């Protein structure tokens, strides 16, 4: 009854304003959806590079973890890093493993980033890679004037993209992760749960 009374006494101008607001909101949603679909791998990587640079300047492991969790192709990277041991890790343990992996990489990045003070990350090119993704080339400029190139492997995931790998000086970063994780498991009884425990300490 109170709701009906309130509606009867609502001025017509209120309805006009509400309809106009809803219409504008709908248009914004449509155009936002178009913008997401139209984003190129290079455009996506430019945005992620900005987030990584902000995390680098903060020196915060939690900030790095936030960027990694949002933009890395975590399940694919994580399972690949386990190699043949992936079959031995129960699905129920995978979320904890993924979280530990992200935090491990984030802590390492936060620890090492002061040694490489970055001033800019510039996207220089985009090229089609193998059937599994697109290469996006960037130039990382340090504050001392030195530069080095990083090639990112970007893959489509749903309506957006994820970072699958990064190549620095001809070495793909996930290969180091693969060796590190698989060697640890091998040295600890061949049980991937030992790695999960270590990553989450």
C-alpha positions in Angstrom: 0.0 0.0 0.0 2.8 2.4 0.9 4.6 1.6 -2.4 1.4 2.2 -4.5 0.8 5.6 -2.7 4.4 6.6 -3.3 4.0 5.9 -7.0 0.8 7.8 -7.4 2.4 10.9 -5.9 5.6 10.8 -7.9 5.8 13.7 -10.4 5.8 13.0 -14.1 9.2 14.7 -14.4 10.7 12.0 -12.2 9.6 9.3 -14.7 11.0 11.3 -17.6 14.4 11.7 -15.9 14.5 8.0 -14.9 13.8 6.9 -18.5 16.4 9.2 -19.8 18.9 7.9 -17.2 18.2 4.3 -18.0 18.5 5.0 -21.7 21.9 6.6 -21.3 23.0 3.8 -19.1 21.9 1.2 -21.7 23.8 3.1 -24.4 26.9 3.2 -22.2 26.7 -0.6 -21.6 26.4 -1.2 -25.3 29.4 0.9 -26.2 31.4 -0.5 -23.3 30.8 -4.0 -24.7 31.8 -2.9 -28.2 35.0 -1.4 -26.7 35.9 -4.6 -24.9 35.3 -6.7 -28.1 37.3 -4.2 -30.2 40.4 -4.2 -27.9 43.4 -5.6 -29.7 46.1 -7.7 -28.1 48.4 -4.7 -28.4 45.9 -2.4 -26.7 45.3 -5.0 -24.0 49.0 -5.4 -23.4 49.4 -1.6 -23.2 46.8 -1.5 -20.4 48.4 -4.4 -18.5 51.9 -2.9 -18.9 50.5 0.2 -17.2 49.2 -1.9 -14.3 52.6 -3.8 -14.0 54.4 -0.5 -14.0 52.2 0.8 -11.2 52.9 -2.4 -9.2 56.6 -2.1 -9.9 56.6 1.5 -8.5 54.6 0.4 -5.5 57.1 -2.4 -4.7 54.1 -4.3 -3.2 53.9 -8.0 -3.6 50.1 -7.8 -3.1 49.8 -5.3 -5.9 51.8 -7.6 -8.2 49.6 -10.5 -7.2 46.5 -8.5 -8.0 47.8 -7.8 -11.5 48.9 -11.3 -12.1 45.6 -12.9 -10.9 43.6 -10.6 -13.2 45.8 -10.9 -16.3 47.9 -14.1 -16.3 46.5 -17.2 -17.9 46.9 -18.8 -14.5 45.3 -22.3 -15.0 47.2 -22.9 -18.3 50.5 -21.7 -16.8 50.0 -23.6 -13.6 49.2 -27.0 -15.1 51.9 -26.6 -17.7 54.5 -25.9 -15.0 53.6 -29.3 -13.3 54.4 -31.3 -16.5 53.5 -34.9 -16.0 52.8 -34.3 -12.3 49.7 -32.4 -13.2 47.8 -35.7 -13.4 48.6 -36.3 -9.7 47.2 -33.1 -8.4 43.5 -33.4 -7.5 41.2 -30.8 -9.0 40.1 -29.9 -5.5 43.7 -28.8 -4.8 44.2 -26.7 -7.9 42.7 -23.4 -6.6 45.1 -23.4 -3.7 48.0 -24.3 -6.0 47.1 -21.5 -8.4 46.9 -19.0 -5.6 50.2 -20.1 -4.2 51.8 -19.8 -7.6 50.6 -16.3 -8.2 51.8 -15.2 -4.7 55.2 -16.9 -5.3 55.7 -15.0 -8.6 54.5 -11.8 -7.0 56.9 -12.0 -4.1 59.7 -12.7 -6.4 58.8 -9.8 -8.7 58.5 -7.4 -5.7 61.9 -8.5 -4.4 63.7 -8.2 -7.7 62.0 -5.1 -9.1 64.2 -2.5 -7.2 67.2 -3.9 -9.2 65.5 -2.8 -12.4 64.0 0.6 -12.0 61.7 0.9 -15.0 60.6 4.3 -16.3 58.5 3.3 -19.3 57.0 0.3 -21.0 56.3 0.9 -24.7 54.3 -1.4 -27.0 56.2 -1.5 -30.3 54.5 -4.2 -32.4 51.9 -6.9 -32.6 52.2 -10.0 -34.7 50.3 -13.3 -35.1 52.1 -16.1 -33.5 51.3 -19.8 -33.7 47.7 -20.9 -33.6 47.6 -20.5 -29.8 48.0 -16.7 -29.6 49.5 -13.3 -30.6 52.9 -11.9 -29.9 53.0 -8.3 -28.5 56.5 -6.8 -28.5 57.4 -4.1 -25.9 60.4 -2.1 -25.1 61.2 -1.6 -21.4 63.2 1.5 -20.6 65.1 1.8 -17.4 65.8 5.0 -15.5 69.5 4.8 -16.3 68.7 4.9 -20.0 69.1 1.2 -20.7 66.5 -0.6 -22.8 65.5 -4.2 -23.2 62.8 -6.0 -25.3 60.1 -8.2 -23.9 57.8 -10.3 -26.1 54.5 -11.3 -24.6 52.4 -14.2 -25.7 48.7 -13.1 -25.4 45.9 -15.5 -25.8 42.2 -15.0 -26.2 40.1 -16.0 -23.2 36.4 -15.4 -23.6 35.8 -11.8 -24.6 39.2 -10.5 -23.5 42.8 -11.7 -23.4 45.3 -13.2 -20.9 49.1 -13.3 -20.8 50.4 -16.8 -21.4 54.1 -16.2 -21.4 56.9 -13.6 -21.7 60.2 -13.8 -23.5 63.2 -11.9 -22.3 66.6 -12.2 -24.1 65.3 -15.2 -26.1 64.2 -17.1 -23.0 60.6 -17.8 -22.2 59.8 -17.2 -18.6 57.5 -20.2 -18.1 60.3 -22.6 -19.0 62.1 -21.4 -15.8 58.9 -22.0 -13.8 58.5 -25.4 -15.3 62.0 -26.5 -14.4 61.8 -25.0 -10.9 58.4 -26.6 -10.0 59.1 -30.0 -11.5 62.5 -30.3 -10.0 61.1 -29.4 -6.6 58.4 -32.1 -6.9 60.9 -34.7 -8.1 63.2 -33.9 -5.1 60.2 -34.3 -2.7 58.8 -37.7 -3.4 57.1 -36.9 -6.7 54.0 -35.6 -5.0 52.8 -32.2 -6.4 51.1 -31.5 -3.0 54.6 -30.9 -1.6 54.9 -28.0 -4.0 51.4 -26.7 -3.1 52.4 -26.6 0.6 55.7 -24.9 -0.2 54.1 -22.2 -2.3 51.5 -21.4 0.4 53.9 -21.1 3.3 
